[in-house]
Amino acid sequence: MAATASTTPHSLLLQKSPQNHAFLKLKPNSTTLPLPPAKRFSISCSATLPIQDRPSLQTQSQDRVFNFAAGPATLPENVLLKAQSDLYIWRDSGMSVMEMSHRGKHFRSIIEKAEADLRALLNIPEDYAVLFLQGGATTQFAAIPLNLCQPDDTVDYLVTGSWGDKAFKEAQKYCKPKVIWSGKSENYIRVPSFDGVEQSPNAKYLHICANETIYGVEFKDYPVPRNPNGVLVADMSSNFCSKPVDVTKFGLIYAGAQKNVGPSGVCIVIVKKELIGNAQPITPVMLDYKIHADNNSLYNTPPAFGIYMCGLVFDDLLKQGGLHEVEKKNIKKASLLYNAIDESKGFYRCPVEKSVRSLMNVPFTLEKSELEADFLKEAAKEKLLELKGHRSVGGMRASIYNAMPLAGIEKLVAFMKDFQARHA
Amino acid sequence: MAATASTTPHSLLLQKSPQNHAFLKLKPNSTTLPLPPAKRFSISCSATLPIQDRPSLQTQSQDRVFNFAAGPATLPENVLLKAQSDLYIWRDSGMSVMEMSHRGKHFRSIIEKAEADLRALLNIPEDYAVLFLQGGATTQFAAIPLNLCQPDDTVDYLVTGSWGDKAFKEAQKYCKPKVIWSGKSENYIRVPSFDGVEQSPNAKYLHICANETIYGVEFKDYPVPRNPNGVLVADMSSNFCSKPVDVTKFGLIYAGAQKNVGPSGVCIVIVKKELIGNAQPITPVMLDYKIHADNNSLYNTPPAFGIYMCGLVFDDLLKQGGLHEVEKKNIKKASLLYNAIDESKGFYRCPVEKSVRSLMNVPFTLEKSELEADFLKEAAKEKLLELKGHRSVGGMRASIYNAMPLAGIEKLVAFMKDFQARHA
C-alpha cells in the first residue's frame, strides 16, 4: 500500500502495529540510524501487493469488523488496500484518481477497463449500452419511464417489496403504470407463479426488482413480457454481479453500485441500444440515456472515483474466476446462515419462502422478540455489526454481499448458536 | 497514514522509498529480526499526521505534478494524505467510509460536520438549506426551474459563457426562460453593466454563472433581481469557496464539488428554505429539493465518500483561516499569472476584460499560435499539466483553484518567461 508521511516510517512502526512485537526490537537500532530527510516520500506497494496475489476474502484483518449493512456495504479488503495504495498518486500520473480530468488518457483508461471488465463478467452483448450514471437507482425510477415510454403508454410492475413499489409510484408521473401483482398484503415473502399473473397486453415494459433488499426476496428465474414488443426491466441493485445473468432476457438492467460492486454515488444502467433515443421531451438532459450513450458516460463530469472503485471490484471478480465462481461462494455463505436459522427449532425464523430466499439479504426474527436488543448488543461486542432489520420489517437482517468473507458468516452462525444456547 | 499489508513493513520500506536511503541501512538488522506473523496488521498515523499539522500547500511532494485541469482538479495534498490514511479503516469504526451505512452514527457525524463547516465558511443563515446531491450542476439546470417556477413562469438568464447558455437551454423544458444578455457574439469576454440590462418585470429568478470555467469570466459583484419577489440564482461550481460570498443576496447557490471542494459526484445546493416545496408535478423525486431538505440529504444513499472528501476540504479551509484568507492566496496566485501575461509584450494574451478576470480559470493565447503545441509539450516535461485550452476557445487555460499551490503558479510563470525568451 502507499504509505506517505512527514515522519519516519520506522518510528511509525514502533508507535503502531500492536500485533507485531518484532518491531519493538528495531527501536535501539533505528534510533541510531540517521534520520531520513524531512520532506515527504511515498511508498507504493501496488507492486508488492498486486491485487490478484492478495489473500482471498476467507479471512480479514483483525482491525476490521464484519459489516452486515445493506448498503453502503462491506467492500473487498484487497480492493480497499489497492485503492489506498493508489489514492495519493495513481501509477505514473502524478495525481490522485480524484484529481484527473475525466477527458484525460488516464481516466479514460480507467472507465474503459471498468466497462470492458463488466461486459466480460456479465457477457453483455454489443447491442447493449453500459452507462455509469449518478443519482442511484431512485433516479432510474423516473428515467426508465421517461426514456422507454410516452405519457399514455401502459407499463407493468410486479411488486415483491418496497423498492418495486417505490419504482411504480415514481412511474405514475410519466406514464400509466399498473401493479399486476403485489406481495404487500403478505408482507412480501414470495414471488408469484408467473403463469398466474396477468400482464397488460400492450405494456411497454414489465418491471421487477430482482432482489428486494429489505424483505430478502430474490427472483430465481424471470418472467417473460406478454407483449412481444415489450421488454423486461430489472432493478438489480442488491444482487448485481452476485451470480451469472442472461442479459439478453432484459431490455434494461440497473443497479446502484453500493451493495456489491463499489461505493455509493454510481448507478450502472445496461440497456438495449434500440431502446435509446425516444425520451419524453420533459426528460432532464441528465436522465436521457441517449446523451450518456452518445458520450460514453462522459457527457458531464462522471463520479470518477466511484467508477474507479467499481473497476477495481470488477477486476477482482474476474480474478476470482468470474460470476459462476462468485455464485458458488455466495450459495455456500447463504446456505450456512439459512441452515442455522432453519435448524434452530424456531428460535430464529426467516419469513421468506425457501424457494425465493435471497443470497444477499437474510432477514430473520427471534421467537422471543424481547431478546432482539440483547442479540444486537452482544453481536456488536463480537464485531458483528449492522444486523438490525429494516424498520419496516423489524427483527434482524444480515446482508451478505460478494465481499462478505465466509469467516464473517461462520462467526455470525457460531454467535447465533451460542446466543440460542444461552437463551433457549 | 494507514499502512496495511500481508508482508512486513520493513521489507516494504526497503523495497520502496527511493528518496530515503537511510532505510537501506536497516536491511542487515531487519533480516536478523524474527519475521512478524503473516496475518495483516494495520498502522494508522491519523494521530501522528493530524490534518492541521500538515505542511501548508506552498510546496508539494516531488512525486506529484502541477495539475491545472479545470475539473476534476487538484486537491489539497494534506487532504489527500488524510483520506489515504483513513481509507482502509476510519477511526474506530472498523470499516472504510465507503462501507458505512449512510444512516449509521459514523457517517451522520461526517455529513453533519461537513454541513456545519460549510455553513461556518460561507456564514450560511439558518433559513437556508444545504443539500448534498448527485448529478452535477447539469442536473440542477433542470432542478432549478422544476423547483422554483411553474411552466408559464418567466425567468431570466444573464449569459456570460457556455455554462449559463446550457442552463438556459435546459430551462426551456420547464418554464419560459429569457436570455436578457449574452456575451456570445464577443466570445464571452465580459460581464455587462447591470444597469444596461433589462430584466423581465415578473421573472421568478435571475440566473447567472458566477464564474465561467471555460472563458474565465467571473462576476465581481452581483445583479439585483428587478422583480421584488424574484431571487438571484448562481452556478458557483468553479469559484465555490474561493472567496467570501454574501449568501443572503441569493435565493439559490449551486456548485459541483470537483473544482474547489472535493471529487466529482457531489453537487452542493444552498437554497432559501421558503423557496422549497413548490416543485412541478413532473419533478423526479431525486430532483425535488423538499425531499432532500426534509431528509437532510439522506432520502436515498448519498455519495458518501465524496461528501466525506468535501468535509475534509471544508475543515482544511477553516484551518487556513476561512475564506478571507483563502481569497488573499487566490488573489496573489492569480495576480502573479495575469501579470506575467500582461507583461509579455503581447507574446501571451488573455482576452478577458481585466475587471472580470477569473481568479480560478486563466485562459491565454500565444501571439504565435503555431507555438502552442510546443508550449504544451515543454510544459508537460516540467510537470505542468492540463494547460490546453477548452476546444471551444483554443489556446491555453490554467485552472488555479484553492488547492493549486503558489509553487505551481511560480513554476508556470518561470516556464512561460523562459519559453518566451527562447521563442520571442
HADDOCK unambig.tbl for C-alpha pairs under 7 A between the chains (distance, minus, plus):
assign (segid A and resid 1 and name CA) (segid B and resid 3 and name CA) 6.18 0.50 0.50
assign (segid A and resid 1 and name CA) (segid B and resid 4 and name CA) 6.46 0.50 0.50
assign (segid A and resid 1 and name CA) (segid B and resid 5 and name CA) 6.71 0.50 0.50
assign (segid A and resid 2 and name CA) (segid B and resid 3 and name CA) 6.91 0.50 0.50
assign (segid A and resid 3 and name CA) (segid B and resid 1 and name CA) 6.04 0.50 0.50
assign (segid A and resid 3 and name CA) (segid B and resid 2 and name CA) 6.93 0.50 0.50
assign (segid A and resid 3 and name CA) (segid B and resid 3 and name CA) 5.64 0.50 0.50
assign (segid A and resid 4 and name CA) (segid B and resid 1 and name CA) 6.28 0.50 0.50
assign (segid A and resid 5 and name CA) (segid B and resid 1 and name CA) 6.57 0.50 0.50
assign (segid A and resid 16 and name CA) (segid B and resid 43 and name CA) 5.54 0.50 0.50
assign (segid A and resid 17 and name CA) (segid B and resid 41 and name CA) 6.23 0.50 0.50
assign (segid A and resid 17 and name CA) (segid B and resid 42 and name CA) 6.01 0.50 0.50
assign (segid A and resid 17 and name CA) (segid B and resid 43 and name CA) 5.59 0.50 0.50
assign (segid A and resid 19 and name CA) (segid B and resid 41 and name CA) 6.77 0.50 0.50
assign (segid A and resid 20 and name CA) (segid B and resid 36 and name CA) 5.77 0.50 0.50
assign (segid A and resid 22 and name CA) (segid B and resid 33 and name CA) 6.87 0.50 0.50
assign (segid A and resid 22 and name CA) (segid B and resid 34 and name CA) 6.26 0.50 0.50
assign (segid A and resid 22 and name CA) (segid B and resid 36 and name CA) 5.97 0.50 0.50
assign (segid A and resid 34 and name CA) (segid B and resid 22 and name CA) 6.31 0.50 0.50
assign (segid A and resid 35 and name CA) (segid B and resid 22 and name CA) 6.94 0.50 0.50
assign (segid A and resid 36 and name CA) (segid B and resid 20 and name CA) 5.80 0.50 0.50
assign (segid A and resid 36 and name CA) (segid B and resid 22 and name CA) 5.75 0.50 0.50
assign (segid A and resid 37 and name CA) (segid B and resid 20 and name CA) 7.00 0.50 0.50
assign (segid A and resid 40 and name CA) (segid B and resid 61 and name CA) 6.18 0.50 0.50
assign (segid A and resid 41 and name CA) (segid B and resid 17 and name CA) 6.30 0.50 0.50
assign (segid A and resid 41 and name CA) (segid B and resid 19 and name CA) 6.55 0.50 0.50
assign (segid A and resid 42 and name CA) (segid B and resid 17 and name CA) 5.98 0.50 0.50
assign (segid A and resid 43 and name CA) (segid B and resid 16 and name CA) 5.53 0.50 0.50
assign (segid A and resid 43 and name CA) (segid B and resid 17 and name CA) 5.29 0.50 0.50
assign (segid A and resid 44 and name CA) (segid B and resid 16 and name CA) 6.94 0.50 0.50
assign (segid A and resid 61 and name CA) (segid B and resid 40 and name CA) 5.53 0.50 0.50
assign (segid A and resid 61 and name CA) (segid B and resid 41 and name CA) 6.43 0.50 0.50
assign (segid A and resid 63 and name CA) (segid B and resid 42 and name CA) 6.95 0.50 0.50
assign (segid A and resid 63 and name CA) (segid B and resid 94 and name CA) 6.07 0.50 0.50
assign (segid A and resid 64 and name CA) (segid B and resid 94 and name CA) 4.30 0.50 0.50
assign (segid A and resid 64 and name CA) (segid B and resid 95 and name CA) 5.87 0.50 0.50
assign (segid A and resid 65 and name CA) (segid B and resid 94 and name CA) 5.01 0.50 0.50
assign (segid A and resid 65 and name CA) (segid B and resid 95 and name CA) 6.64 0.50 0.50
assign (segid A and resid 69 and name CA) (segid B and resid 101 and name CA) 6.18 0.50 0.50
assign (segid A and resid 71 and name CA) (segid B and resid 101 and name CA) 6.09 0.50 0.50
assign (segid A and resid 72 and name CA) (segid B and resid 98 and name CA) 6.82 0.50 0.50
assign (segid A and resid 72 and name CA) (segid B and resid 99 and name CA) 5.16 0.50 0.50
assign (segid A and resid 72 and name CA) (segid B and resid 100 and name CA) 5.70 0.50 0.50
assign (segid A and resid 72 and name CA) (segid B and resid 101 and name CA) 5.23 0.50 0.50
assign (segid A and resid 72 and name CA) (segid B and resid 102 and name CA) 6.93 0.50 0.50
assign (segid A and resid 73 and name CA) (segid B and resid 99 and name CA) 4.68 0.50 0.50
assign (segid A and resid 73 and name CA) (segid B and resid 100 and name CA) 6.46 0.50 0.50
assign (segid A and resid 73 and name CA) (segid B and resid 101 and name CA) 6.87 0.50 0.50
assign (segid A and resid 74 and name CA) (segid B and resid 99 and name CA) 5.01 0.50 0.50
assign (segid A and resid 75 and name CA) (segid B and resid 99 and name CA) 6.42 0.50 0.50
assign (segid A and resid 80 and name CA) (segid B and resid 88 and name CA) 5.95 0.50 0.50
assign (segid A and resid 81 and name CA) (segid B and resid 88 and name CA) 6.57 0.50 0.50
assign (segid A and resid 84 and name CA) (segid B and resid 84 and name CA) 5.56 0.50 0.50
assign (segid A and resid 84 and name CA) (segid B and resid 87 and name CA) 5.98 0.50 0.50
assign (segid A and resid 84 and name CA) (segid B and resid 88 and name CA) 6.71 0.50 0.50
assign (segid A and resid 87 and name CA) (segid B and resid 84 and name CA) 5.98 0.50 0.50
assign (segid A and resid 88 and name CA) (segid B and resid 80 and name CA) 5.95 0.50 0.50
assign (segid A and resid 88 and name CA) (segid B and resid 81 and name CA) 6.55 0.50 0.50
assign (segid A and resid 88 and name CA) (segid B and resid 84 and name CA) 6.71 0.50 0.50
assign (segid A and resid 94 and name CA) (segid B and resid 63 and name CA) 6.11 0.50 0.50
assign (segid A and resid 94 and name CA) (segid B and resid 64 and name CA) 4.32 0.50 0.50
assign (segid A and resid 94 and name CA) (segid B and resid 65 and name CA) 5.01 0.50 0.50
assign (segid A and resid 95 and name CA) (segid B and resid 64 and name CA) 5.90 0.50 0.50
assign (segid A and resid 95 and name CA) (segid B and resid 65 and name CA) 6.63 0.50 0.50
assign (segid A and resid 98 and name CA) (segid B and resid 72 and name CA) 6.84 0.50 0.50
assign (segid A and resid 98 and name CA) (segid B and resid 263 and name CA) 5.36 0.50 0.50
assign (segid A and resid 99 and name CA) (segid B and resid 72 and name CA) 5.15 0.50 0.50
assign (segid A and resid 99 and name CA) (segid B and resid 73 and name CA) 4.66 0.50 0.50
assign (segid A and resid 99 and name CA) (segid B and resid 74 and name CA) 4.99 0.50 0.50
assign (segid A and resid 99 and name CA) (segid B and resid 75 and name CA) 6.43 0.50 0.50
assign (segid A and resid 100 and name CA) (segid B and resid 72 and name CA) 5.66 0.50 0.50
assign (segid A and resid 100 and name CA) (segid B and resid 73 and name CA) 6.43 0.50 0.50
assign (segid A and resid 101 and name CA) (segid B and resid 69 and name CA) 6.15 0.50 0.50
assign (segid A and resid 101 and name CA) (segid B and resid 71 and name CA) 6.06 0.50 0.50
assign (segid A and resid 101 and name CA) (segid B and resid 72 and name CA) 5.20 0.50 0.50
assign (segid A and resid 101 and name CA) (segid B and resid 73 and name CA) 6.87 0.50 0.50
assign (segid A and resid 102 and name CA) (segid B and resid 72 and name CA) 6.93 0.50 0.50
assign (segid A and resid 134 and name CA) (segid B and resid 134 and name CA) 6.04 0.50 0.50
assign (segid A and resid 134 and name CA) (segid B and resid 135 and name CA) 5.35 0.50 0.50
assign (segid A and resid 135 and name CA) (segid B and resid 134 and name CA) 5.36 0.50 0.50
assign (segid A and resid 135 and name CA) (segid B and resid 135 and name CA) 6.10 0.50 0.50
assign (segid A and resid 138 and name CA) (segid B and resid 286 and name CA) 6.91 0.50 0.50
assign (segid A and resid 139 and name CA) (segid B and resid 286 and name CA) 5.79 0.50 0.50
assign (segid A and resid 142 and name CA) (segid B and resid 284 and name CA) 5.86 0.50 0.50
assign (segid A and resid 173 and name CA) (segid B and resid 282 and name CA) 5.82 0.50 0.50
assign (segid A and resid 263 and name CA) (segid B and resid 98 and name CA) 5.39 0.50 0.50
assign (segid A and resid 264 and name CA) (segid B and resid 301 and name CA) 6.57 0.50 0.50
assign (segid A and resid 264 and name CA) (segid B and resid 302 and name CA) 6.57 0.50 0.50
assign (segid A and resid 264 and name CA) (segid B and resid 303 and name CA) 5.18 0.50 0.50
assign (segid A and resid 264 and name CA) (segid B and resid 304 and name CA) 6.28 0.50 0.50
assign (segid A and resid 265 and name CA) (segid B and resid 265 and name CA) 6.52 0.50 0.50
assign (segid A and resid 265 and name CA) (segid B and resid 302 and name CA) 6.46 0.50 0.50
assign (segid A and resid 265 and name CA) (segid B and resid 303 and name CA) 4.24 0.50 0.50
assign (segid A and resid 282 and name CA) (segid B and resid 173 and name CA) 5.81 0.50 0.50
assign (segid A and resid 284 and name CA) (segid B and resid 142 and name CA) 5.86 0.50 0.50
assign (segid A and resid 286 and name CA) (segid B and resid 138 and name CA) 6.91 0.50 0.50
assign (segid A and resid 286 and name CA) (segid B and resid 139 and name CA) 5.80 0.50 0.50
assign (segid A and resid 301 and name CA) (segid B and resid 264 and name CA) 6.58 0.50 0.50
assign (segid A and resid 302 and name CA) (segid B and resid 264 and name CA) 6.60 0.50 0.50
assign (segid A and resid 302 and name CA) (segid B and resid 265 and name CA) 6.49 0.50 0.50
assign (segid A and resid 303 and name CA) (segid B and resid 264 and name CA) 5.20 0.50 0.50
assign (segid A and resid 303 and name CA) (segid B and resid 265 and name CA) 4.26 0.50 0.50
assign (segid A and resid 304 and name CA) (segid B and resid 264 and name CA) 6.29 0.50 0.50
